[in-house]
Amino acid sequence: MTWLDLIAVPLLAKICLVSMFPLSAYDKIVHWGEAMDQAKSGPLPFPALLLILGIAVEAITPALIVIGLWDRAAACVLAGFCVITALMYHQFWKFPRFWSRNGQGRTHLWDFFKNFGLVGGLLLVVIGGSYAPVLQVVAHPLSNGPTSAPSILDRR
């Protein structure tokens, strides 16, 4: 395998996966009042402490994931953060007509599912596994990943 397979593509994937979190931490600092209002709107106690912890998680764990230092632990913490945020602060089901175009909870619906999409990506960092060589993926784009069960396409 080449540096492209072992370093460049996995690094780019991790950067893409976590790039929004440091920006979110910065936004919470710059717009502290709005962030505090959102933290107070949830059911959890100690909103100021939670906001500070959230900023720390969003600022530190992405760096650890990208540089590969305690990346599995950092991905677990960040995945937990995403689950808690989704369940406590994006309760779309509490809004009437959340699915309709003008429904109040529509934004919460999509934020809820985006958080769980991020959880899935972060869990892939946790479980690790081997990376498929980029050229192999390009040559066989419909084949299964390295940890999947073999399919009919893989037998060809």
Number of C-alpha atoms within 10 A of each C-alpha: 10 10 9 13 16 15 11 12 15 17 17 11 13 19 16 11 18 22 15 13 20 19 14 15 21 14 14 18 16 11 11 14 11 13 18 17 12 13 22 17 12 15 10 11 10 10 18 15 11 15 20 15 13 20 20 13 18 23 19 16 23 23 19 16 24 21 12 13 12 12 20 20 15 23 24 17 16 25 22 14 17 20 18 13 19 21 14 15 19 21 16 22 13 11 14 12 14 17 16 10 9 10 13 16 21 20 14 19 18 15 18 21 14 14 19 18 14 17 21 13 16 26 16 13 20 17 10 11 10 10 15 16 17 18 13 11 13 10 10 12 11 10 18 16 14 12 10 8 8 12 10 8 10 12 7 6
